[in-house]
Structures are given as C-alpha cells and as structure tokens.
Amino acid sequence: MNDPDKLDQVLERFARVPGPKIMVHGGGSHASELCERLGIEPKMVNGRRITDEATLEVVTMVYAGLVNKNLVAQLQAKNLNAVGLSGADGNILPAVKRPVMEIDYGFVGDLQDSGSTSHTLEIMLEHGMVPVCCPLTHDGRGQLLNTNADTIARHLGIALSGQYEVTLVYCLDKPGVLLDPADSQSVLSKLDPGHYQQLAAEGTIDGGMIPKLDNAFAGLKLGIKQIYLCDWQDITGSSGTKITLS
C-alpha cells in the first residue's frame, strides 16, 4: 500500500485472477501517518487500533476515501468494473459497537450475521462487478465503526460460502508464516491450530499476525474452503502458508 510500483503489481495480478472476486483492504499506515500529522496519537493493542472519535474521523477519510477510491480507479484502469464500498453501502456489514470490557476499543464494530451481506455482493458479482471493501462497518443507526480488515475478509468469505467455493488469501509483506521472523526462507507450507498455539506461546507469532490467524482458523470452521497467507507477489497463495484444521 505504501509503494506505488508494488501496489500496481498486486492489482495487475489481482485483475488476472479468474472468476468472481472481492478485494478487502486496510490502510492503517496511512491512517497512522495522518493521525500523527494532525497531532492524534495512534494507539494499538495486540495489533488492533483503539478508535476514539477523532481517530474515527481520520480512518473514515483515509479508508473510505483516499485509499478506497484510489484502488477503485486503478482497478478500472485494468479493465475491472470495481465498486468501492464501506460496510454501510448496501448494508453489507452491519455491526455493533464493541462493549467495553478489559479494553475500551472505542468506535470499533463487531460484525453481525446478515443476509444483506451475501445478497448485495452476489448481485454485484453476478453482474461482473468487483467489490472493493474498506474496513468500516455501521450500526444501522447512523454510526460508522472501525473494524479489522482481516475480520471483514473472513466474514465476507463465510457469507458467500453457501453460493461459492471461497478461497481467502491474506496478502502480507512476508512470504507467509515464518518460523524465524528474520529469515524469509523459513516460511511454513502449512499451519494447524496446535502448531499455531505453540508458536504464539513462544512469541514467534505476535502483533498483527495474531488477528489474521485467528480469523483464518475461524473461517475454515465456518465454510471457507481454502485460506492462505502469502507474499504480495503471489496473491494465489501457492507459495505461502496454507491454513489447515489438522
């Protein structure tokens, strides 16, 4: 997302993926940069952003505006009929504000099951459109909420798994899950829940990789056919880490 040349390569590869497809994007580094320029200190806990009112305004501008529309425009240039969406558009991502427990995440949304998710997206896919979804949801009462993009990708994959055989690919700046974070050659070809828990306990897996993997394992249990974590240069997942349940 921060390198125009690499991003163009990703979008070119995405455009060549056959069949119906959806892109879910983040933009956290852009949001953090703008927060700092505006004097708003970014706050993260276990790879997840604390979203106060000021931060919500920033992420809305960045995610639904700057990043989303630039991606849509670039995909249009590659002959994909891309449509930029937030969770409020077409009611595709209804959510509830996360209750305050040990941590107050602020204006963060937890997704709810809704038939409108698959219905709206299926109509778009059947008409040759390519939804490009930013990580914003809504509570149905006019409030936008910040929601983890990995969670949204899993949610959409599950919602569409009744109609399609869904493959979910998480694109990283690393070639997959690494046994040694400093060695890009130490990528695991597959990862099951037991090995994941062991690596997390050792601290080999931490930070933003944890929500990705939590979402991946949950997605497999709820209908997604295949899930991969891979380098941005291989958006098919074939050279990355395949997530398995056994």
N, C-alpha and C positions, 0 to 999 in steps of 0.2 A: 504493500500500500504506500510505502514511502519512497519507492524507486520507480519512476515512470516507465523506464525500459523494462524492468522485471514485470511490472503490472501489465504492460502491453502483451508480454509473452504469455502471462497467465490467461488473460482474456482471449488471446488468439487460440490457446489450447482449449479453453472452455467452449469457445464458439464451434470447435471441431468435434466436441463430444456428441455422439448421435442420440437422437430421441429427445423426449421432453426433459427439461432440466430447469433447475431453480438455483439461483445464487443467493447465499446469505452472507452478508459482510459485516465487519466491525468498523473500526476506525478509532480505536481507543487512543492510539498515539497522537492522532490529530486532535482529539478532544483534550488530551492532557496538555498538549502544546498550547492550545488556545486558552485553556484554563490558566496556565502559568502566565501567559501574556496579559490576561485580564486580572491577575492577582488572586486567582482562586486556586487554592492548594489542592491538587488531586489526592484523593485518599483511597487506598486499596487494602482489602483484607482477603488473604488467600486467593489472590488473582481476580477478585471481584471488586468493582468500583462502588464506593459509597456515593450516593447521588442525592445531594441536597438540592434545594430549589434553584440556586444559581447554576449548579452543575447540570441540572436537567435542561436548563435553557441552552447551555453550551452543547450538550450532546444532541439535542434536537436539531440545532442549527448544523452541526457537523455531520451527524449520521443521516438524517432525512434530507438534508440539503446538499452541502458541499460534496460529501463522498458519494452518496447515492446517485445524484444526478450526473456527476462526472462518470461514474461507472455505466449508467444507462446510455449516456451519449457515446461513450467509447464502444459499447457493445452494438449500438445502432450502426456505428461506422464499420462494424464487422458483419453487417447484414443479419443481425439478430434483432427481432422485434421486442426489445427489452422494455419492461414496465417497472418503474420504481415504486416500492410500496413500504409504508410503515404498517405496524400492526393494526392501526385504526382504519386503514384503507380496506374496504370490503369486509371489515370486521374479521380479518384473517387471524388476528392474535389477541383475543380478549384475555385479560389478566386481572389479578387482584394485587393490590399493594401488599408487599411482604410485611407480615406482622413483626413488631419489634420484640425480639427475644434477647439473646445474649448480645447481639449486634443490631444496631439500628442502621439498616442499609438505605434509609431514606426513600426516595421515589423509585423503588425497584419493583418490578412486576413479576409475579409468579403466574405462569400460564395456566389457563383453564381449557378443558376439552370443549370443543365447539364444532358442530357440523359445518358452520360457515367457513372454517379453515379450509377443509378439503373441497367444499363445493365451489368456493370462489376461485381457488387455484386450479381446480380441474377444468373449469370453464376457460380460463386463460390458456392452460396448456393445450387443450383440445383445439384452440384457435391459433396455435402456433406462437403464442406469446411466451416470453421468458421472464418470469417474475424475478426481480432483484430486491431482496428484502433487507431492510436495515433493522438494527436491534432495538426497536421501540415498540412497545405494546400499549394497550389502553384499557381503562377500567369500565368503559361503557357509560361513564358519567362525565366525560369530557376531560379526564385526566390522562395525559401521556405518562408512560412509565418506562424506565430503562431496564432492559432485560438482556442477559448474557446471550451473545450471538450463537454460541455453541448449543445452548439450550433450545433456542429457536430452531436451529437446523434439525436437531433431534425431533422436536415437536412436529415440524412440518413433515419430516420423513415418516413418522409414525402415522400422522393423519392421512397421508397419501398411500400408506402401505396396503390398504384394502383395495385400492384401484390399480396400483403399480407394484412391480418388484423394485424396491427402492435401494439404491446404493448411496450411502452417505460418505463423503470424502472431506476430511478436515485438512486444509492446506496450512502448512507450517513454514517457518524459516529453517527447519531442520528436516532431515530425510525420514523422520519417523520418531518412534520412542527409542531413546538411546540408553544403553547400559552405562556408558560413560559420557556425560554431557559435553565433555571437551573433545570427544572423538566421534566425528560424523560417520565413521566406518562401523561403529558399534550398534547400528540400528537393529532392533528386534524384528524378525519377519512376522511374528505374531505375538499376541499378548492375551493371556486369560486372566480372570479375576484374582486367582491365587497369587500369580506372579506379580500382578499389579499391586496388591496389598503389601507384598514383601518389598518391592522397590520403593513404594511410598513410605513405608516404615523406616527404610534405610536412608531416606532423603534423596534417593536417586531421581525420583519423580516428585516435583513440587511446583508451586506457583500456578501459573495459568494452565499447565498441562493437566492438573487435577480435575478442574471442571470439564475439560474436554473428554477425559477418560471416563469420568462418572457418567456423563451424558451418553457416551458411546455404549457402555455396558447396559445402561437402562434402555437405550434404543433397540438393541438386539433382542432384549427380552420382550419388547412390545411391538415387534413386527417388521423392523427394518431388516432387509435381507443381508446386506454386507456393509461393513464400516471399515474405513481405512484412515490412518494418519500418515501423511506423506509430505515430501518437499513440494514447494510451489511449482517446481519444474515438472512434476509428474502428478497431474490432477486426476489421473485414473486410479492412483493408489497402488499400482502394480509393484513399485519398488519400495514401498513404505511398510508400515506396520499394520497387519490385519488384526482387528479386534475380534476375539472369539470368546465363547462362553465355556469352552472346555479345552 
